Amino acid sequence: MALELEMSLAKPATASNEVRPADAALSVHGLTKRFGERVAYEDVSFDVGCGEIFGFLGPNGAGKTSTVRTLGTLIAPTSGSATVAGVPLTPENGETIRHRVAIMPETPGLYLRLSVEENLSCFADLYEVDDPADRIEHALRAVGLADRAKDACGSLSKGLRQCTALARALLSDPELLFLDEPTSGLDPAAARDVHDLIRELRRRGTTIFLTTHRLAEAEQLCDRVAILNRTLRTIGPPEELRDRMFAHTLVVRVRRPLSSPGPTFSSLPSVDAWQEDACGSYLLTVSDPDVAAPATTRALVAAGADVMSISESQHSLEDVYLEFVDTDKEVERS
């Protein structure tokens, strides 16, 4: 994908763990949406920094799409407040907000009999963009579709239709871009191209609000993530969430089992506990891997062990996600 993003976007801002209100592209306070007796999401609060890629994760039915539709002014909240791209989320401000944001839904909703260019021209008219021909050209270059402009959308692969939908979302030069499952159904190469485009948009200053079920995708792309399951369960950078949820663990593999592992491990600095797993490796719960690993190596050598490897067990964002989702399921069953 050619990343020739020649759009006049704002200068990038560095995302941090704490977003000040003045730096927020999106600020949400106690937002709730009910459809009759059914709660879509409840009492949701968070801030998204300008120029940040913010991941919004959760199981099916958690309220992610309803939240995006609310913030994009497609449906009204039941209660709570928000500021979107610097504009209060109120009915009278809907048109102003829609000129500053764009939403790419999971299902592109293109006119399959029309060409790529004709689709974009149609939406450029709806968006009332200035100099539509120029905007269309820039958007097509951004997503690498300049050479497919005359092709009917119905003749394109799913990946290229997703790219067309991305081009459509870029027509209005949004300050804040909502992407709902942008790589759903794409092959790895096409998904990588979309990832590259998202990173380039962030580099150019666009704030990205990303909902995805691909947790590895969120871990690779996002500065911070939030996990929603009708209520906001947690929020933070992926690495911080992992450290918050899981203790550091060293995996120690030796050629032959130790005759007395207890005395070898129990007195080591930064080692809080140890156990032997079913594969014959030793799992050490440690407070500081940088201190524990070399001390463990020295102790094993002194004990005459043949050390095969000492590595830190790496938890993923998926582990964090499943901890929260599984806990919620257990609460619902109880």
C-alpha positions as CSV (number, residue, x, y, z in Angstrom):
1,M,0.0,0.0,0.0
2,A,1.4,3.4,-1.0
3,L,1.4,5.6,2.0
4,E,1.3,8.9,0.2
5,L,-0.8,10.6,2.7
6,E,-0.7,14.2,1.4
7,M,-3.5,15.5,3.6
8,S,-3.4,18.7,5.7
9,L,-3.6,17.0,9.1
10,A,-2.9,18.5,12.4
11,K,0.6,18.2,14.0
12,P,0.9,15.0,16.0
13,A,0.7,15.1,19.8
14,T,2.5,12.6,22.0
15,A,0.1,10.4,23.8
16,S,0.7,9.8,27.5
17,N,-0.7,7.6,30.2
18,E,-2.5,10.6,31.7
19,V,-4.6,12.7,29.3
20,R,-5.2,16.2,30.4
21,P,-8.6,17.7,29.4
22,A,-6.8,20.3,27.2
23,D,-5.0,17.6,25.3
24,A,-8.1,15.4,24.8
25,A,-9.5,14.7,21.4
26,L,-12.3,12.8,23.2
27,S,-13.5,13.2,26.7
28,V,-16.3,11.0,28.1
29,H,-18.0,11.3,31.5
30,G,-20.6,8.9,32.9
31,L,-22.0,8.1,29.4
32,T,-24.9,5.6,29.5
33,K,-27.1,4.2,26.7
34,R,-30.2,2.1,27.3
35,F,-32.6,0.7,24.7
36,G,-35.7,0.3,26.8
37,E,-34.8,-2.1,29.6
38,R,-31.6,-3.3,27.9
39,V,-28.4,-1.6,28.9
40,A,-26.0,-1.2,26.0
41,Y,-23.3,0.5,28.2
42,E,-23.4,2.3,31.5
43,D,-21.4,5.0,33.4
44,V,-18.5,5.0,30.9
45,S,-15.8,7.6,31.4
46,F,-12.4,8.0,29.6
47,D,-10.3,10.5,27.7
48,V,-8.4,10.0,24.5
49,G,-5.4,12.2,23.8
50,C,-4.9,14.0,20.5
51,G,-2.8,11.9,18.1
52,E,-3.4,8.8,20.1
53,I,-4.3,5.3,18.9
54,F,-6.9,4.2,21.4
55,G,-8.1,0.6,21.4
56,F,-11.7,-0.2,22.5
57,L,-12.0,-3.9,23.3
58,G,-14.7,-6.1,24.6
59,P,-16.8,-9.2,23.8
60,N,-19.8,-9.2,21.4
61,G,-22.7,-7.3,23.0
62,A,-20.4,-5.3,25.3
63,G,-21.5,-2.0,23.9
64,K,-18.5,-1.0,21.8
65,T,-20.5,-0.2,18.6
66,S,-23.2,1.6,20.5
67,T,-20.5,3.7,22.1
68,V,-19.0,4.6,18.7
69,R,-22.4,5.4,17.3
70,T,-23.1,7.6,20.3
71,L,-19.9,9.5,20.0
72,G,-20.3,9.8,16.2
73,T,-23.8,11.5,16.9
74,L,-25.7,8.6,15.2
75,I,-27.6,7.8,18.4
76,A,-28.2,9.9,21.5
77,P,-27.0,8.9,24.9
78,T,-29.5,8.2,27.7
79,S,-27.3,10.1,30.2
80,G,-23.8,11.4,30.8
81,S,-21.8,13.8,28.7
82,A,-18.9,13.9,26.2
83,T,-16.7,16.3,24.3
84,V,-15.9,15.1,20.8
85,A,-13.1,16.9,18.8
86,G,-13.5,19.8,21.2
87,V,-17.2,20.1,20.7
88,P,-19.8,19.2,23.5
89,L,-21.9,16.2,22.5
90,T,-25.4,17.8,22.3
91,P,-28.1,17.5,19.7
92,E,-27.6,21.0,18.4
93,N,-23.8,20.3,17.9
94,G,-24.3,17.1,15.9
95,E,-23.6,18.7,12.5
96,T,-20.4,20.4,13.8
97,I,-19.1,17.1,15.3
98,R,-19.8,15.2,12.1
99,H,-17.7,17.6,10.1
100,R,-14.7,16.9,12.5
101,V,-15.0,13.1,12.8
102,A,-15.4,10.1,10.5
103,I,-16.6,6.6,11.1
104,M,-15.5,3.5,9.2
105,P,-18.0,0.7,10.1
106,E,-17.2,-3.0,10.0
107,T,-19.4,-3.4,7.0
108,P,-18.3,-0.8,4.3
109,G,-21.7,-0.2,2.8
110,L,-20.4,0.7,-0.6
111,Y,-22.5,0.9,-3.9
112,L,-21.1,-2.2,-5.6
113,R,-22.2,-1.3,-9.1
114,L,-20.4,2.1,-8.9
115,S,-16.7,2.5,-9.4
116,V,-14.4,3.3,-6.5
117,E,-14.2,6.9,-7.7
118,E,-18.0,7.2,-8.1
119,N,-18.5,5.9,-4.6
120,L,-16.1,8.5,-3.2
121,S,-17.7,11.2,-5.3
122,C,-21.1,10.4,-3.9
123,F,-19.9,10.6,-0.3
124,A,-17.8,13.7,-1.0
125,D,-21.1,15.4,-2.0
126,L,-22.7,14.2,1.2
127,Y,-19.8,15.5,3.3
128,E,-19.8,18.8,1.3
129,V,-16.0,18.7,1.2
130,D,-14.1,21.5,-0.5
131,D,-12.5,20.6,-3.8
132,P,-13.9,17.1,-4.0
133,A,-11.8,15.9,-7.0
134,D,-8.6,16.8,-5.1
135,R,-9.8,15.2,-1.9
136,I,-10.7,12.0,-3.7
137,E,-7.3,11.8,-5.4
138,H,-5.5,12.3,-2.1
139,A,-7.7,9.7,-0.3
140,L,-7.1,7.1,-3.1
141,R,-3.3,7.7,-3.0
142,A,-3.4,7.3,0.8
143,V,-4.9,3.8,0.7
144,G,-3.0,2.7,-2.5
145,L,-6.1,2.6,-4.8
146,A,-5.2,5.3,-7.3
147,D,-4.8,2.7,-10.0
148,R,-8.2,1.1,-9.2
149,A,-10.3,4.3,-9.2
150,K,-12.3,3.2,-12.3
151,D,-13.0,-0.4,-11.1
152,A,-16.5,-1.3,-9.9
153,C,-16.5,-1.9,-6.1
154,G,-18.3,-5.2,-6.7
155,S,-15.2,-6.5,-8.5
156,L,-12.9,-5.7,-5.6
157,S,-11.6,-8.2,-3.0
158,K,-12.9,-7.7,0.6
159,G,-9.5,-6.1,1.5
160,L,-9.7,-3.6,-1.3
161,R,-13.3,-2.7,-0.3
162,Q,-12.0,-2.1,3.2
163,C,-9.4,0.2,1.7
164,T,-12.1,2.0,-0.2
165,A,-14.1,2.5,3.0
166,L,-11.0,3.9,4.6
167,A,-10.6,6.3,1.7
168,R,-14.2,7.4,2.1
169,A,-13.6,8.0,5.8
170,L,-10.6,10.2,5.0
171,L,-12.5,12.4,2.5
172,S,-13.5,14.9,5.2
173,D,-10.0,15.1,6.7
174,P,-11.2,14.1,10.1
175,E,-9.5,15.1,13.4
176,L,-10.9,11.9,15.0
177,L,-11.3,8.7,13.1
178,F,-13.5,5.8,14.4
179,L,-12.5,2.5,13.0
180,D,-14.8,-0.4,13.8
181,E,-13.1,-3.7,13.0
182,P,-11.0,-2.3,10.1
183,T,-9.2,-5.6,9.4
184,S,-12.1,-8.0,9.9
185,G,-11.9,-10.8,7.3
186,L,-8.7,-9.5,5.8
187,D,-5.7,-11.8,5.0
188,P,-2.4,-11.1,6.9
189,A,-0.9,-9.0,4.1
190,A,-4.0,-6.8,3.6
191,A,-4.3,-6.4,7.4
192,R,-0.6,-5.4,7.6
193,D,-1.3,-2.7,4.9
194,V,-4.2,-1.3,7.0
195,H,-2.0,-1.3,10.1
196,D,0.7,0.7,8.2
197,L,-2.0,3.2,7.1
198,I,-3.2,3.6,10.7
199,R,0.3,4.2,12.0
200,E,0.8,6.8,9.2
201,L,-2.4,8.6,10.1
202,R,-1.3,8.7,13.7
203,R,2.1,10.1,12.7
204,R,0.3,12.8,10.8
205,G,-1.7,13.7,13.8
206,T,-5.1,12.0,13.4
207,T,-6.6,10.5,16.5
208,I,-7.6,6.9,16.0
209,F,-10.4,5.2,18.0
210,L,-10.1,1.5,17.2
211,T,-12.5,-1.2,18.0
212,T,-11.2,-4.7,17.3
213,H,-11.4,-8.4,18.3
214,R,-7.8,-8.9,17.1
215,L,-6.0,-8.5,20.4
216,A,-2.6,-8.8,18.9
217,E,-3.6,-6.0,16.5
218,A,-4.5,-3.8,19.5
219,E,-1.3,-4.7,21.3
220,Q,0.8,-3.7,18.2
221,L,-1.0,-0.5,17.4
222,C,-2.5,1.1,20.4
223,D,-1.0,3.6,22.9
224,R,-3.7,2.7,25.4
225,V,-6.6,0.3,25.4
226,A,-9.9,0.1,27.3
227,I,-11.8,-3.1,28.0
228,L,-15.6,-2.6,28.0
229,N,-18.2,-5.1,29.1
230,R,-21.2,-2.8,29.4
231,T,-19.1,-1.0,32.0
232,L,-15.5,0.1,31.6
233,R,-13.4,-2.7,33.2
234,T,-9.9,-1.3,32.8
235,I,-7.9,1.2,30.8
236,G,-4.2,1.8,30.2
237,P,-1.2,1.0,28.0
238,P,-1.0,-2.7,27.2
239,E,2.3,-3.2,29.0
240,E,1.0,-1.5,32.1
241,L,-2.1,-3.6,32.1
242,R,0.0,-6.8,31.9
243,D,2.2,-5.7,34.7
244,R,-0.8,-4.8,36.8
245,M,-2.5,-8.1,36.2
246,F,0.3,-10.6,36.3
247,A,3.4,-11.2,38.4
248,H,6.8,-11.4,36.7
249,T,7.7,-15.1,36.1
250,L,11.0,-16.6,35.1
251,V,11.0,-20.0,33.4
252,V,14.1,-22.0,34.2
253,R,15.1,-25.0,32.2
254,V,17.9,-27.3,33.3
255,R,19.2,-30.5,31.7
256,R,18.4,-32.7,34.7
257,P,16.1,-32.0,37.7
258,L,17.8,-30.4,40.7
259,S,18.2,-32.7,43.7
260,S,17.4,-29.8,46.2
261,P,15.6,-27.0,44.3
262,G,14.2,-25.5,47.5
263,P,17.5,-24.3,49.0
264,T,18.7,-23.2,45.6
265,F,15.7,-20.9,44.8
266,S,14.3,-19.8,48.2
267,S,17.2,-17.5,49.3
268,L,17.7,-15.8,46.0
269,P,17.1,-12.0,45.8
270,S,13.8,-10.9,44.2
271,V,12.5,-14.4,44.1
272,D,9.2,-14.6,45.9
273,A,8.1,-18.1,45.2
274,W,8.9,-21.1,43.0
275,Q,7.3,-24.3,41.6
276,E,8.1,-27.1,39.2
277,D,5.7,-27.4,36.2
278,A,4.7,-30.6,34.5
279,C,7.4,-30.3,31.9
280,G,10.2,-30.3,34.5
281,S,10.9,-26.6,34.2
282,Y,11.0,-24.3,37.3
283,L,8.7,-21.3,37.5
284,L,10.0,-18.5,39.7
285,T,7.7,-15.6,40.7
286,V,10.0,-12.6,41.0
287,S,9.7,-8.9,41.9
288,D,12.5,-7.8,39.6
289,P,13.6,-10.0,36.7
290,D,16.8,-8.0,36.1
291,V,18.0,-8.9,39.6
292,A,16.6,-12.4,39.8
293,A,17.8,-13.7,36.5
294,P,21.5,-13.3,37.0
295,A,21.3,-14.4,40.6
296,T,19.4,-17.5,39.6
297,T,22.1,-18.3,36.9
298,R,24.9,-18.0,39.4
299,A,23.1,-20.2,42.0
300,L,22.3,-22.9,39.4
301,V,25.9,-23.0,38.2
302,A,27.1,-23.2,41.8
303,A,24.7,-26.1,42.4
304,G,26.3,-28.0,39.4
305,A,23.2,-27.7,37.2
306,D,23.4,-27.5,33.4
307,V,21.4,-24.4,32.5
308,M,19.5,-24.7,29.3
309,S,17.7,-21.4,29.4
310,I,16.3,-18.7,31.7
311,S,13.6,-16.6,30.2
312,E,10.8,-14.3,31.4
313,S,7.3,-15.6,30.8
314,Q,5.5,-13.1,28.5
315,H,1.8,-12.4,29.1
316,S,-0.1,-10.9,26.3
317,L,-3.0,-8.4,26.0
318,E,-5.1,-11.4,25.3
319,D,-4.3,-12.8,28.7
320,V,-5.4,-9.5,30.3
321,Y,-8.6,-9.4,28.2
322,L,-9.6,-13.0,29.1
323,E,-9.0,-12.4,32.8
324,F,-11.6,-9.7,32.8
325,V,-14.1,-11.5,30.4
326,D,-13.8,-14.8,32.3
327,T,-14.3,-13.0,35.6
328,D,-17.4,-11.3,34.3
329,K,-18.8,-14.7,33.1
330,E,-18.2,-16.2,36.5
331,V,-20.0,-13.3,38.2
332,E,-23.0,-13.6,35.8
333,R,-23.2,-17.4,36.6
334,S,-23.1,-16.9,40.4
